[in-house]
Amino acid sequence: MVDNKKKRGPGAGGDVIVRVRLPNKRNKEQFATADLMLGANHIRVRSYDGVTRVGRIKGKIKKRVWIREGDVLIVVPWSFQDEKCDIIYRYTKPQVEWLMRNNYL
């Protein structure tokens, strides 16, 4: 008997990258990597400008996205406290590979 069911959902494989969100320099967005989970929606992140900050997961993505250590993120540093930032986006593995291939990371 042949199983003709197609696998669907996030683990379907063969993900084709159509569009990848890039940091908007006008809004002071930048790439960062999640270093350490601190709890209470806070993560220590290492920005690509070399600064280690405490990031706060915004409520919009807190409900929808699961962030783990080692994930590549987009963060916005606070204007009045440079050692803190807001996390606004998380990249998936295929998106990170695309960013590396195109020399963004």
Residue, then its C-alpha position, 0 to 999 in steps of 0.5 A: m500500500v502506498d502512502n500518498k499523504k504529504k507532510r505539512g507544517p513547519g517540519a515539512g522540509g524543503d523550505v523555500i526562502v521568498r523574503v527575509r526581514l532585514p534590520n532597518k537602520r533608521n529604527k536602529e535595529q541590528f542583528a544579535t545572537a541569544d546567549l543566555m535565558l534569564g527568565a521572565n521574558h529576558i534574554r542576554v544577547r550579544s549584538y553584532d556591534g560587540v555589546t552584550r545587552v539584556g533583551r526583553i521579548k516584546g509581547k507581540i512575539k512572546k505569544r507566537v515565537w519560541i526563542r532558544e539560546g543560539d538563535v539569531l535575532i533582530v534587536v532595538p537598543w533602548s535610547f536611554q539605557d544602552e545595555k538593554c534592548d527589545i527583541i522584535y524578530r527571530y530568524t528560522k534556520p533556513q533564513v539564517e542560512w540565506l543571510m550567511r550565503n548573502n553576507y549579511l552575517 
